Amino acid sequence: MVQAEGMPNLHSAVFSSLSTGIGIKYGVSSILFSFVTTYSVIIIYDTMKLKGERGKQANILSRILSSIEEYKTIQPRSALRVLDIRPFDVMSGAILGALIAFLLL
């Protein structure tokens, strides 16, 4: 159900679950919550930006492969679809992680 690449994103699910769990257990006014939440926001933001750039690179690589005569028989778009991650995938992982933390704690 949860995978590192694709929807929902595992990185954002783990870190949002960690932040939510710390917030529930120790309170949102604790220094631990502020540290973990800041770290989680950085990780989720970085994941969204990294995945977006990988998607752009996948599109460019797909166009390059389709222009080379040797690779015309390969379907480059389907082969590179795994690299094309949308920000929605990352945000759905963050929401799923927070929901799991609420359910378990």
Secondary structure as the mmCIF struct_conf table of DSSP 4:
data_model
#
loop_
_struct_conf.conf_type_id
_struct_conf.id
_struct_conf.beg_label_comp_id
_struct_conf.beg_label_asym_id
_struct_conf.beg_label_seq_id
_struct_conf.end_label_comp_id
_struct_conf.end_label_asym_id
_struct_conf.end_label_seq_id
STRN STRN1 GLN A 3 GLN A 3
BEND BEND1 ALA A 4 PRO A 8
STRN STRN2 ASN A 9 ASN A 9
HELX_RH_AL_P HELX_RH_AL_P1 LEU A 10 TYR A 26
TURN_TY1_P TURN_TY1_P1 VAL A 28 SER A 29
BEND BEND2 SER A 30 SER A 30
HELX_RH_AL_P HELX_RH_AL_P2 ILE A 31 SER A 67
BEND BEND3 ILE A 68 ILE A 68
HELX_RH_3T_P HELX_RH_3T_P1 GLU A 69 TYR A 71
TURN_TY1_P TURN_TY1_P2 LYS A 72 THR A 73
BEND BEND4 ILE A 74 ILE A 74
HELX_RH_AL_P HELX_RH_AL_P3 PRO A 76 ALA A 79
BEND BEND5 LEU A 80 LEU A 80
HELX_RH_3T_P HELX_RH_3T_P2 ARG A 81 LEU A 83
HELX_RH_AL_P HELX_RH_AL_P4 PRO A 87 LEU A 104
#
